[in-house]
Amino acid sequence: MGKKPGRKKKGEEVKNDNAPETGKIIPDLSAEGLINSVKTDMMTQVLIGLVIVAFVLRFFNLGFNSLWLDEASTLTFATQSLSGIWESTASGEFNPPLFYYMEHFMLAFGDSEFVLRFLPALFGAFTVPVIYLIGKVFTGKTGGIFAAALMTFSSFHIFYSQDARAYTTMLFFFSLAILFYLWAINTDEMKWWLLFGVFSALAFWTHFYVFIGVGLIVLHALIVKGKDILADKKRIIPIATSVIAFIIVSLPLIMVTVGLFFKRTASAPTWGLSGMSVITDSFNMILGGNLFITVILLLLAVGGIYRIYTQNKSYALLLILSIFIPFIVSMILSAKIPMSPRYLIFVMPFLLVAIAGVTGFVPRNIEWKKVAAVAVVFALLINIPMLAGYYSGFTKNDWRGFSGKLSDITEDGDYIVVMPGYMRQPLNYYYSSTDDNTIEKLASDSETLKKISDEAGGKTTYYVLTGDIFAANPNGDAIEWLDNNAELMGQHTNIYIFKSKTG
């Protein structure tokens, strides 16, 4: 008789770990347990290698790109006092204050591009091991490595890890919330439910939009535990505890969120994605920006969800809710609020785990080392085209270089008109009208432009603008005025400069 398929030879260990966790869900987090894992578990060693690579990719050339508008806005808020930051949120700033608080303390080390982007890069790299642990619960160790590798090399995640905004910080907190939820739903230990509530609140304090993700997880808990709760009302206590923890930690923010939402939706958005493009463009951007690769990854995600469904229906339901519902909700909301793929970054852990779920199709007799190696190489290869482009040139407007050129062409007493006016933030990080002895003005419409022109008289006037003028001036009268009264001198990245015809 021949040997049965999948049977080990004597003394040979064949292991692939291509299945969801069925034994001990929570790893040994003691110092001794972690040290032992590093020494003896090759999967942990692979993970450490991925984390090191993640740090390199996120900190390499961290200060190369100039600050863009939103990063300069971060600096503006961070320079305020702690009470001033909160007052800005309460008065209408559409971003929660936690990230600004963190950047406020980072200013003790300076306000360079590197310092302002340090925390997003740090939290971005630290998200990789959390994704591994999440993937390990859903799909086993090999799937966890695949998910971690996809995050490590993700050009989308790297871009926002090198952006002085809250997105990767929020994702780190939310990823921990997901992990604690998985541990909570499997053990019903109160400490994990509490940590889920607290870290969900921290994510909410970092970016409002993650509330959708938090709400869907709570919905999942109620569905999964529904029969138990109907049989015994006390079984809702753990879930209720996490919700109460979230409310307590978020209470000050919740009180202003409703008002901010109605203010945000008071008028139609003038920028951002809308309709079906919210779904198509967001999926494409989050998965790297290449349509062909996006289609492949989405097909893998569907296959992964199916495989996870055959092993654990509850996990599959969580993935379906947390991947697809946010996109549908965002498509609906796009009619009322500006929508961008970066707002949906909180979907990444679920999406990457769904893709990693395809490791469950690997035959059990194939050694996990081979599967993990193929997964890591695949994650690298699909991201190489985008990463090569990312590191080879500017990915943001080069306000640094533009400001130097502006100083070279201006003379004493010239007027500089910034369009729209809020673009003064990135411009003035690099350019000083005082040092250059010019007169800086702000404009977003034709009426203001005419007043400035009258004030300048015959003096040479330079108009600095970006495509944001179409959001600030949707009726287009500012551009029409420029066409009649100025001429285009040139373009630097996506920054344009016009010169008055009378100058």
N, C-alpha and C positions, 0 to 999 in steps of 0.2 A: 504493500500500500504506500502511496506517495504521501508526502507531508501535507497537512491541511493548510490552505491559504492563510497567511497572516500569523502562523505559529512561529514563535521565536526558536532559533537554533539554541542549543545548549550553550550557556555562557554569553549569549548575545542579547543586548537590550535594544529592542525596537520600540521607539516611543515618538509620538508626534504631537500629542496634546491638542488635537484638532477638534475639541468639543467643549461646550460650556462647562464651567465649574460645577461639579456635582458633589465634591467633598467639602473641604474647608474653604469657605468663600473668602474669609479675611486672612491675609498673610500675617506671619509673625512680625509685628512691628517693633518688637523690642530691639535694643542695640545688638544683643547677642544674635537674635534671629536674623537681623539684616546683614550682619557681618558674615554669618554662616552662609546666607544666601549668595552673597557676593563671591565667597570662596568656592562654593560647591555647585551652584546652579548656573549652568552655561546660559540659560535663557536670561537670567539677571545680568550676566556679563554682556550679552548682546544688547540688552536694554541700556546699560551704562554707555556702551559705544554709541548708540543712537542719541542719547542725551548729550554726549560730548559733541557730536556732529551738530546737533540742534543748537547748542551754544555757539559754535563756530559760525554757522550760517546766519544766526540772528545778530551776532555782534560784529561780524565782518563788515567793514566800511560803514559802521553805524552812523557816522556823522557826514557821510559823503553827500547825500542829497540835502538841498536847502530845506528849511522849514516851509511848509505850505500853509495855506490859510488856516485850516483847523488846528494845526500844531501851534501856530503863532497865537491862535485864540486860547489854546491851553496855557501858554505862557502868560497871557494877559490875565486869565482867571487865577492862575497859581500865584501871581505876585500880590494878589489881594490878601488881606488878613483872613483868618479862618472864619470869622463872622461875616466878612465881606463876601467870601465864596458862597456861604449859605444864603446870604441875602440875594446874590445873583441868581441862584436856583429858584428861590421863592418868588423872585421878580420876573421870571420868565425864561431863564436859560434852560434849554431843552436837553441838558445833560446833567445827571446827578453829580453831587459834589465830591464823592469819595476819591476819584482819581485826581481831581484838582487838589484835594488835601494832601495826597501822597506826593504830587509834584511840588507842592508848596514847600515841603520839607526837603525835597531833593535840591531845591534852589540853594541850599547851604553849600552845595558843591559847584555852583555856577549855573549859568543858563545856556550852555553850549548845546548844540544839536545832540551830542553824545549823551550828556546828562539828562536832557529832556526825554530821550528815547530809551534810557537805561532800563527803567521799570517794565515797559512793554516787552523789551527783548528778554529780560530776566524771567518774567512770568510766562512769556511765550515758550521759552526753553523748558521751564519746569512743568508745563502742561503735558509734555511728551510722556513722562512716566505715569502721569495720572490717566492718560488715554490708554496706556498699556494695561493698567489695572482694570479699567472699565471694559476694555476688549477681552481681557482674561475671563471676566465673569460671563460675558455674552458668548464667547467663541473659543475659550481655552487659551493656553499660553501662546501658541503659534499665531492665532488670530490677534491676540493682544500685541504681539510684535509687529504684525502686518499693519494694524491700526496705528501703532506708534511710529512706524516707518513712514506711513502716509502723512502723518502730521509733521514729522521731522523735515521732510523734503517739500512740504506744501508751499508753493510760491505765494499763494494767497495768505497763508498764515505768516510766512516770513515777512511779507510786505507790511502787514499790520503789527508785527513784532518790532519793526523798525519805524514805527509811526507813533509820535507822541500823543496818542489818543487812548481811550479806555478799552478798546476792543479786546486785546489779548489778555488784559488784566481781568476783565469781566469773564472771559472764557475760562481762565484759570479757576476763578472762584466757582463758576457754574459747573465746570468739570468735576471739581471736588464735591459739589452738591450732588451731581449724578452718581458719583462713586458711593457716597454715603447713603444715598437712596437705595442703591442696589444692595448694599450691606444691610440696610434697615429692612427692606422688603423680604430679605431671605432669613433674617435672624429675629426680627421684631424687637431688637434691643433698643431701649429708649435713647441711649446715647447717640446712636446713629441717626435716629429720627430727628433728634435735636440738632445735630450737626448739619443734617440736610436742610433744616429750616434756617439755621444761622448763615450757612454759606450761600443759600439761595438769596437771602437778604443782602449779603455782601455783594453778590452779583448784581442785584437790583439797584443797590447804592452806586454801582459803577456804570450801569447802562439800563435805562428804563425798559428797553425792548425785550430784555430777557424775561420779563414778567410772563410773556406768552409761554416760554419754555418751562418755567416753574409751574405755571398753571396746568400744563399738559401732564407733567409728572404727577401732580396731585390727583388729577383726573384718573390717571392710570392706576394709582394706588387705590382709589375708591372703586374702580372697576374690578381690580384683582381681588381686593378684600371684601367686595360687596356681599357675597354670600355669608361670609363669616360675620360681617357687621349686622346683617339682617337676623342672623341666628343669635348673636350676642352683641348688644349695643356697646358694650365696653371695649369691643375690638377696634372701635374707631378712635380710641384714646391716643394711640401712638401717632396716627395721621394727624389728628387734631392738635397734638402737641407740636408737631413740626410746623403746622400752619400758624399756631399761636406764636411760636418762636420767630417765625418770619414776620408776623405783624408787629410784634414788640420791637424787634430790631429795626424794622422799616417804618415804624409809625410816623415819625416826623416827615419822612419823604412821601408816604402815602397821602398825607394831608394836603400836600401841594400838587400831587400828581394829577388829580382829577382836573384841577384848574388849568394846569399846563396842557393837558390833553385837549380840552375844549378850546384853548387859545391856539393850539397847533392846528386844529381842524376848522378854525373859523373861516379860512379862505382856502381856495384850491391851491395845491402846490405849484410852484413855478420851476421846479427842477426835480430830477430823480426819475426812477423807472415807474412805469404805470402799466396796468393791465397784465396780459400774459407775459410781457417782457420781464416782469418781476420774477416770475418762475424760471423762464428760460435763461435770462442773463445771469440771474443769481446762481443757479446751479452751475452754469458755465464758469463764472468767476471763481466760485468757491472751490471748484475742482480743477482749477489751473488756467482757464482761459482758452484752451484748445478744444474746439467743438468735437473733433473726432475722439479725443481722449475722454472728454466728458461723457459722450455716449457709451463708450466702453465701461467707464466706471459706474455709470448709472445701471447698466445691464448687470454688472457684477453686484451692485447693491441690491437689486431685485433678487438675484440668485442667492445672495447672502441672507436676505430676510427670509426667503423661502426655506433655506437650510436651517436657520435658527428656529423658524416656526415648527419644523418637524421635530425639534429637540426641546423647545421651550416656548409654548404659545404666548406666555406672558411677556417674555423678552421681545418677541416679534411684534406684539401689540405696542409695546413702548416705542420701538423703532418707527413703526408706521405712524403713530400719533405725533412723535417728536420730529420726524423728517418732513412729512407732507402737510400737516395742518399749518405750521408756521408760514409756509409758502402761500397757501391758499388765503390765510388771514391777511398776509402782507399784500397780496394782489387786491383784496377788497379794500384795505386801508389806503392803498396807493392813490385812490381818488380823493383822499382827504389830507394825507400827510406825505411829505417827500420820502421816497423809499430808495434805499441803496443796498447792494449785496452785503456790505459790511455789517449792517444791522442784523443779518441772519447768521453771523459767525457762530452763534451759540448752537446752531444745528450741526456743526462739524463733528463733534464726538459721536453723535448717533449715525451720521452719514458714513464716517470712516469705519465705524464698527460694522455697519451693514455691509460695506465692501469687504471688510476682513472676514465676514461670515462665510465667504466662499471657501475658506480653508477647511470648513467642515465637510466639503465634498472629497477631500484628499483621502485616499484609502488608508486605513488604519495601519497597514504594514509598511508604510513609507516613513522613514525616519524624520523626525521633526526638524533636525538640523538642515536637511535639504529643503524642506518646505519653507522654513524661516529664511534661508539664504535667498531662495527664489523670490519670496515676498519682498524682502528688503531691496533686492536689485530691481524688481519691477517698480517699486515705489520711487526709486531713484530715477530710473529711465524715463518714466512718464513725466517727470518734473524737470528734467535736464533742459529741454528747450526753453521753458519759461525762466528758469534760474539763470541760464546763460545770458538771456536778454536783460534780466533784472540787474545783474552785477556788471554789465558792460556799458551802461549809460544812465542818464538821469531818468528816474521814474516819477519825479515830481518837478514842478516848475522850478527852474534854477534862479531864484531870486538873488542869490549871492552873486552869481555872474552878471545878472542883469543890472544889479545896483552899481557894480563897478563900471559897466558900460555907460550907465546913465550919468554917473559922475564925470566921465570923460567928455561927454558931449555938451553938458550944460555950462552956462556962464552965470556970473553973479547976477542976481535979480530975476532970473528966469522963473517962470511958473511951472509947477509940476502938478498935474491934475490926476488923481488916482480914481479909477473907475472899475467897479463900483467902490464906494468909499471905504468899505470894510477891508479892502485889499491893502490898506495902509499897514495892517498888522504884519504880514510877512515882508512887505517892502521895507518898513521902518526898522525891522530887526537887523537889516543890513545897510540901509541907506539913511543918512541924516541930512535933512534939508538945512539944518543949522550949520553943520560942518561944510556943506557944499554951497552955502549962501544962496539958496533958492527959496522960493515961496511955495509951500505945499498946500493944495486944496483937495477937497473930496467932492465927488459928484456921481450921481446915478441917473440923472434925467436931464432933458434938454433945457428946462428952465434954469436949473442950477448952472449948467454949462454956459448959458448965455450971460448970466450974472457974473461969472468968473471972467468970461471974455471981456465984458465991459470994464471990469475992475482992472484987468491986466493992460488994457489999452493996446498999445502996439508992441508990448513986450513979448518975447518969444515964449510960447506955451507948449509944453510937452504933455501929452495925454497917455497915461499908462493904464492898460486895461487887459482883462482876461475874459474868457468866455462866460464868467459868472455874471457879466453885465446883462445877459439875457434872462437870468433869474431875478436880478434886482430891478430890471427895467423891461418887463415882458412886452410892453406895447412898442418897444423898439425906437422910441423917439430920440434916445441918446445916440444910438448908432447913426440914425438919420442926420442928426445935427453934426456929428463928426464928419460924415461923408461930405457935407456942404462947407465945412469950415476948417478942416484939417486934412493932412495927407499922411499916409502910412509911411513910416521910416524903416520899419523892420520888425522882426520877430525873434525872440530868444526863448527857446522851448515853446511854451504856450502863452507867453507874455508878449503883448503887442505894444508898440510905441508909435504915436502919431505926433505930428508937429503942426502947429497952427500955420495956416496959409499966409497970415499977415506978418509972421515972424521973419 
